[in-house]
Amino acid sequence: MAECIKVFDQLGDEVLVPHSPKTIVSLVPSQTELLFDLGLSDMIAGVTKFCVHPADARSKVIVGGTKKFNFERIHKISPDLVIGNKEENYREGIEELRKHYPVWMSDINTLKEALQMISQLGVIMQREEQTSDLIHRIKNRFSSLPAIHGKRGKALYFIWKKPYMVAAGNTFIHEMLDYAGFENVAAHLNRYPELTVDQIRALRPDHLLLSSEPYPFRTEHIHEFKDLFPETRVHIVDGEFFSWYGSRLLLAGDYFEKLTL
């Protein structure tokens, strides 16, 4: 039996993982990208269909989506480590995987927690030097963003249509909105509430930000929202920079500063 180490994931659960994991299934797109950027491509055996970065991720076995796993494919891989996330994955699927494999879960609502995740995976994967450098670079980049703090006005960030759902307080997106210079008018609400047209109008946002994911808002949706909210500016934004909490954070600062409204 391979030597194991005892670690705790971000849910506080104890996980026994191999000292040197050799076969990994990653169930979270942003964490998949992080693992590749840490030079772990050869160890990654399975990813979800939403793991699109880097392009090489698409050459791995697709083990389903983030909310519906293909257990047959995962069992065929027989990973010695599965990496998931509380919000992006579904509890029943994770509990089933835990019966068979070590499963390390992240739980991220803040930049601080994202950096903790990067650090902890660095320990597990024996990439502490690389993750320490990555964390240092992300911290430095985000420390330069207060120049735009609060200068872009009030905003609502939409993640879904029919029903309209927005990112409210206690979410990673909420914190990224703050770094990007927006005041989230849904901050007093929790997580991802559904809002009616009247409720949206009552919040009086200056900007409606239509995210490219998880709902694929496109340019044609701008006209629909402008018809409903003629006094509000409507924009399509790249959801990866507001919701991906791995190494893509290195690119988020530039995106926030250059965002044209």
C-alpha positions in Angstrom: 0.0 0.0 0.0 1.3 3.5 -0.9 2.4 5.7 2.0 -0.5 8.1 2.9 -0.6 11.4 4.7 -3.4 12.8 6.8 -4.8 16.1 5.6 -7.9 18.2 6.1 -9.9 19.6 3.3 -11.7 23.0 3.3 -14.8 21.3 4.7 -12.8 20.3 7.7 -12.9 16.6 6.8 -10.0 14.4 7.3 -8.6 12.8 4.1 -5.9 10.2 3.8 -4.2 10.8 0.5 -1.2 9.1 -1.0 2.1 10.8 -0.3 2.7 11.2 -4.0 -0.7 10.9 -5.9 -0.2 9.4 -9.3 -3.7 9.3 -10.7 -6.0 12.3 -10.2 -9.6 13.0 -11.2 -10.4 16.7 -11.0 -14.1 17.7 -10.9 -13.7 21.5 -10.9 -12.6 23.5 -14.0 -10.6 26.1 -12.2 -8.8 23.6 -10.1 -8.1 21.5 -13.1 -6.4 24.5 -14.7 -4.4 25.0 -11.5 -3.1 21.4 -11.5 -2.0 21.8 -15.1 -0.2 25.0 -14.3 1.6 23.3 -11.5 3.0 20.8 -14.0 0.8 17.9 -13.0 -0.6 17.0 -16.5 0.8 13.5 -16.4 -1.0 12.8 -13.1 -4.4 14.1 -14.2 -6.5 11.2 -15.6 -10.0 12.4 -15.6 -11.8 15.8 -15.8 -15.3 17.2 -16.4 -16.6 18.3 -19.7 -16.4 21.9 -18.4 -12.6 21.7 -17.8 -11.7 23.6 -20.9 -8.4 25.2 -19.8 -5.8 24.5 -20.8 -6.5 23.0 -24.2 -4.6 19.8 -23.1 -7.3 19.1 -20.5 -9.6 18.0 -23.3 -7.3 15.1 -24.0 -8.1 13.5 -20.6 -11.0 11.1 -19.9 -14.2 13.1 -19.5 -15.9 11.8 -16.4 -19.2 13.7 -16.8 -20.2 17.2 -15.7 -19.7 18.9 -12.4 -23.3 18.0 -11.3 -23.5 14.5 -12.8 -20.6 12.1 -12.7 -20.0 9.1 -14.9 -19.0 6.7 -12.1 -18.2 3.9 -14.6 -15.5 6.0 -16.1 -14.2 7.1 -12.8 -14.0 3.5 -11.5 -12.2 2.5 -14.7 -9.6 5.2 -13.9 -9.5 4.1 -10.2 -7.9 7.4 -9.0 -5.8 7.6 -5.9 -7.1 11.2 -5.4 -10.3 13.0 -6.4 -10.5 16.8 -6.1 -13.9 18.5 -5.9 -15.7 21.6 -4.6 -18.7 22.0 -2.3 -20.5 24.5 -4.5 -19.7 23.2 -7.9 -20.2 19.5 -7.3 -23.2 17.7 -5.9 -23.2 16.1 -2.4 -24.7 12.7 -3.4 -22.1 12.2 -6.1 -19.2 13.2 -3.8 -20.5 10.9 -1.0 -20.6 8.0 -3.5 -17.0 8.7 -4.6 -15.8 8.8 -0.9 -16.8 5.2 -0.5 -14.1 4.3 -3.0 -11.4 7.0 -3.1 -9.8 9.8 -1.1 -11.8 13.0 -2.0 -10.4 16.4 -1.1 -13.0 19.2 -1.2 -12.5 22.9 -1.5 -15.0 25.5 -0.2 -14.3 29.0 -1.5 -16.2 32.2 -0.9 -13.2 34.6 -0.6 -9.8 35.3 -2.2 -8.2 34.3 1.1 -9.9 30.9 0.9 -8.9 30.5 -2.8 -5.2 31.1 -1.8 -5.6 28.6 1.1 -6.8 26.0 -1.5 -3.8 26.6 -3.7 -1.5 26.3 -0.7 -3.1 23.1 0.5 -3.0 21.4 -2.9 0.6 22.5 -3.1 1.3 20.5 0.0 -0.6 17.4 -1.2 1.0 17.5 -4.6 4.5 18.4 -3.4 4.5 21.6 -5.3 4.9 23.9 -2.4 7.6 26.1 -4.0 5.4 26.7 -7.1 2.2 27.4 -5.1 4.1 29.7 -2.8 5.3 31.7 -5.8 1.8 31.7 -7.4 0.2 32.9 -4.2 2.7 35.7 -3.9 2.1 36.9 -7.5 -1.7 36.8 -7.0 -1.5 38.8 -3.8 0.7 41.4 -5.4 -1.7 41.8 -8.4 -4.8 42.1 -6.3 -3.1 44.6 -3.9 -2.9 47.0 -6.9 -6.6 47.0 -7.5 -7.9 49.4 -4.8 -7.4 52.2 -7.4 -10.7 51.2 -9.0 -12.4 50.3 -5.7 -16.0 51.5 -5.7 -15.6 53.7 -8.7 -17.8 51.8 -11.2 -21.1 52.1 -9.4 -23.8 49.7 -8.3 -24.2 46.4 -10.1 -26.1 43.2 -10.3 -24.3 40.1 -11.6 -26.5 37.6 -13.4 -25.7 33.9 -13.5 -29.0 32.6 -14.8 -32.0 33.5 -16.9 -35.5 32.0 -16.4 -35.5 32.5 -13.5 -33.2 35.5 -13.1 -30.5 34.5 -10.6 -27.8 36.8 -9.3 -24.6 36.5 -7.2 -25.4 37.9 -3.8 -23.4 38.0 -0.5 -21.4 35.1 0.8 -20.1 34.2 -2.7 -16.7 34.4 -4.4 -18.2 36.4 -7.2 -19.3 39.0 -4.6 -15.7 39.5 -3.5 -14.5 39.7 -7.1 -17.1 42.4 -7.9 -15.7 44.4 -5.0 -12.1 44.1 -6.4 -13.4 45.0 -9.9 -14.8 48.3 -8.5 -18.5 47.5 -8.2 -20.9 47.8 -5.3 -23.0 44.6 -5.3 -26.6 45.8 -4.7 -27.5 42.2 -3.8 -24.9 42.0 -1.1 -27.6 41.9 1.6 -29.1 38.7 0.1 -27.5 35.3 0.4 -25.7 33.2 -2.2 -27.7 33.0 -5.5 -31.2 34.3 -5.1 -33.9 34.4 -7.7 -35.2 37.9 -8.4 -38.3 39.2 -10.2 -38.2 42.1 -12.6 -39.8 44.3 -10.0 -37.2 43.3 -7.4 -34.4 44.1 -9.8 -35.8 47.5 -10.5 -36.1 48.2 -6.8 -32.4 47.6 -6.2 -31.7 50.4 -8.7 -28.4 49.1 -10.1 -26.3 51.2 -12.4 -25.0 48.1 -14.3 -26.4 44.7 -15.1 -23.5 42.3 -15.6 -24.5 39.2 -17.7 -22.0 36.5 -17.1 -20.8 34.1 -19.8 -21.2 31.2 -17.4 -22.9 29.2 -16.1 -25.7 30.5 -18.2 -24.2 31.4 -21.6 -25.3 35.0 -21.9 -24.5 36.5 -25.3 -24.8 39.8 -27.0 -28.4 39.2 -28.1 -29.4 39.1 -24.5 -28.3 42.7 -24.0 -31.3 44.0 -25.9 -33.7 42.0 -23.9 -32.4 43.4 -20.6 -32.3 46.9 -22.0 -36.0 46.7 -22.9 -36.8 45.7 -19.3 -34.4 48.1 -17.6 -33.9 51.1 -20.0 -32.2 53.2 -17.3 -29.5 50.6 -16.6 -26.4 49.9 -18.5 -26.1 46.2 -19.6 -22.8 44.4 -20.3 -21.6 40.9 -21.1 -18.7 39.9 -18.8 -16.3 36.9 -18.8 -17.5 34.7 -15.9 -14.1 32.9 -15.7 -12.5 36.0 -14.2 -15.2 36.5 -11.6 -15.7 32.9 -10.6 -12.6 30.8 -11.3 -10.4 30.6 -8.1 -7.3 28.9 -9.3 -4.3 30.1 -11.3 -6.7 32.1 -13.5 -6.6 34.7 -10.7 -3.3 35.8 -12.1 -5.2 37.1 -15.2 -8.2 38.5 -13.3 -6.6 41.7 -12.2 -5.8 42.8 -15.7 -9.3 41.9 -16.9 -10.9 44.0 -14.1 -8.8 47.0 -14.8 -9.4 46.9 -18.5 -13.1 46.2 -18.3 -14.8 48.7 -20.6 -18.3 49.8 -19.5 
